[in-house]
Amino acid sequence: MSNWVLLRGLMREQRHWGRFPGQLAAALPDAAIVTPDLPGNGERHALRSVTQVAQMVDYCRRDLQARGIEPPYSLLALSLGGMAAVEWSSRYPGEVERCVLINTSMRPYSRFHQRLRWQNYPSIVGLMLRGGVEQQERLILRLTSRTGAAAEREQLLQRWLGYQREFPVTRANALRQLWSAARFRAPATRPAVPLLILAGAGDQLVDHRCSLRLAQAWQAPLLVHPSAGHDLPLDDGPWVAASITKWLDEEKGA
């Protein structure tokens, strides 16, 4: 039995994984899938978001220990979650069995305008100034997903609006999370755990070349989905699960 811990990104909670935890569980029948919420999101929305990725790691470790979920952990992490996974693997390598990083980016391997595509600056600044839950969730959906018919995307949007109304992420917490991502810097050396990097070529939020540069710098295997967006598990969860299964099989045979 292996414990797979799934870490989400900015302003997202465990329900935003959608069908993916089930898809991963089907591909890895001996795995336990855990989807913790970071402070300020989901069930932890009333908590103050931290402003350092290292603090996110400390929170997750305490949360898992309180639940009786012991290491080692396999970390699957998206975007900001990927930064937490890298920090976790670097600080506590004995607790981490492996990492799958999805559409993540970090200094010094990516420039700011690539980590957050410059074309999105006007929309994001406008959202910060004017607010509005529906505008916020519509923008996030447009920037993070590339698949689904119009009716399907509208249904997804309505679910997301329901999540936000039940467990609202405050603007202050959103800014704290954004600040923690902006200031994070990768460790000087590659984490001493097996790494797989996945990216979506259709990512409209983060330039997918950030993943390419990270994979090159750390000599890690990289797989690029030809069309999926930033939320790769949402756009093509079966592809993500199959990619992980193949990588694990190769790891065993190495």
N, C-alpha and C positions, 0 to 999 in steps of 0.2 A: 504493500500500500504506500503510495506517495501522495504528499499533500501539495496540491497545486494552488497557489495563491494568486488571484487575479487582481491587478491594480489598475484603476481607471485614471483618467486625466482631469483637466480643469472642470470644475463645476458639475462633474458627473458622479453618479452613484451606482450601486450594484445592479439596480434594475435596468440601467442603460446597457448592460451586457446583452439584454434580450434573450434570444434562444442560444447564444453561444455557449454558456456553461453546460447545457445539455448536450450540445454537439461535441464539445470537448470530452465530456464524460462518456459518450458513446464511443469515441475514438480511443479513450484511455479507460477501459472498464475497471482497472485496479486503482484508479486515482480518486482521491477525495478533492472536490473542487470547493474552494473557499473564496468568497467575494466580499472582503471587508470594505467598509466605507471610511474614507479619510475624514478627519475633523472638518466640520463645516458643510459636509455633503450627506445626503441621504438620511439614514437613521441618526447620524451624528451632526445634523444640520444646526443644532442649537449650540454646538461647540465653536469656539473661536479657531479659525483656520491658522495653521502655523505659517511662518514666513521663511522657514529653512527646510530643504528636502531632508536633511538629517533628522529633523524633528518628526517628519512624517514617518520615517523608518522606525524611530523609537516608539511612536504611537502604535504602529502596526504590530511591532514585536510584543508590546504589552497586551494588545488586544488578543492576539493569537494565544499567548501564554495564559491569559485569563479564561479563554475558552477550552484550555486543555489540549490545544493543537501544537504538538511539539515539532521542532525541526528534525531533519532537514526539510527545506521547502524548495519547490520548483516555482519560480516566479514568472508569470506571464504578465507583461505590463505594457500599457498603451500611453504614448505621449508623456505627460508629466509623470505618470506611473512608471515609465521607463527610467526616468531620472532616479526615482526612489529605489527601483530595483538595482540600478548600478551602484548607488550609495550603499545599499544593504549588502550587496555582494562584496563590495570593497572593504567595508568596516567589519563585517561578520561572515567571512567566507565559510566558516565551519557550519553555519546555519543554512547555507544556500547550496542546493544540489546542482541547479542549472538556471539559466535565464533565457526567456524569449522576449525580445524587445521589439515593439511594433510602432512604427512611425514616430520614433522619438528623435530628439535632437538635443545637443548640449554643447556648450563651450568646452574647449577651444576648436572643436571640429566643425562648427557651423557658425556662420555669421547671423546677426540678429535678423536681417531682412529675409533670410532663408528659413530661420526657425519659425518665424511668423511672416508669411508672404506679404510683401509690402502692398500688394494690390488690395489687401483686406483692411488696411489701416483706416480709411474713411468710414467703412461700415462699423468697425469695432469702436472707434472714437465716438461716432454718432450714437451707438448703443449705450456707451458709458454716460453720455450727456443726457439722452432722452429716456433711457430705461424702457420698461415695459416687458412683462414676462413673455407675451406672445412674440413680440419682435425678437427678443433674445433667443428663444427656442427655434424660431424660423431661421434665424441667421446661423445658429449652430448646426442645424440640420443641413442647410445649404452648403456650409463650409466643410462638413465632415463626412457626408455620404453622397455617393454617386449612383446608387441603384434604386430600383423600385418604381412602379408606375405611380402616377400622380395620386390616385386614390389610396394606394398603399402608404405613400409618404405622408399623406394627410392624416391617416389613422395613427401612424407612428408619432406624428407631431402632437396629436391630441393626447396620446399616452404620456409623452414627455411633459406636456403642460400639466397633466394630472400629477405627475411626480413632483414637479416644481411647486404646485399649489399645496401638496401635502407636506413636503419637506423643502421649504424654500431656501435657496442659497442666497444669502444677503450680498449686497453689492460690496460691502466691506470685506467679506470672506472671499468673494471672487477676486478682488484686488490683491488680497494677501496671497492667494494661490498663484496668481499671475506673477507677483513679485518673487515668490519662491522659485518659480520656473525660470524667470529672467536672470536671476543672480546665480543659479546653479552652475558649477563648473565640474566637469568630469575629473576623476582622479588622474594622477600623473601616469599611472600604469593600468593596464587592462585588468579587470577583475579576474581573479584566479579560479573561475568556474566556467564550464561549457556555456557558450553563448550562441544563440541563433537570432538573426536580425531579419525581420519581415517589414516590407514597405509596400504601399500602394502607389502605383505610378500616377493615379488620378487624384492624389492628395492635393486639395485646394487650400489647406490651412498651413501645412508645413511642406517645404520643398523636399520631395522624396530623396533628393541627392544628399540630404543630411544623413540618411541611413547608409547610403553608399560610402560616404566618407568615413563614417564611424566603423563600418565593416572593414574598410581598407586599413584604417589605423590600427584596429585591434585584431586583424587577420581572423575575422569571424565569418562563418557562412552567411550568405545573404540571399533571400528569395524576394523577388519583386512581382507583385500581382499586376497584370497589365492594365487594369482599368479601375480597381477599387480605390476608394478615397481614404481619408484619414482614419475613419472608424472601420478599419479593415475587418474586424470580427463581425460587425453589423452587415457590411456589404457582402462578404463571402466567408462566413464562419466555417463552412465545410472545408474550404481551401486552407484556412489557417490550421484547422484540426489535422487535416491530412499532411500538411507540411511539417507539423510538429511530430506526428507519428513516424514519418519517413526519417526525420532527423534523429529521433530516438533510436530507431532501428539501426541507422548508420553508426550511431554512437556506441551501441552495443557490439557491433561488428568490428569496430576500430581496434 
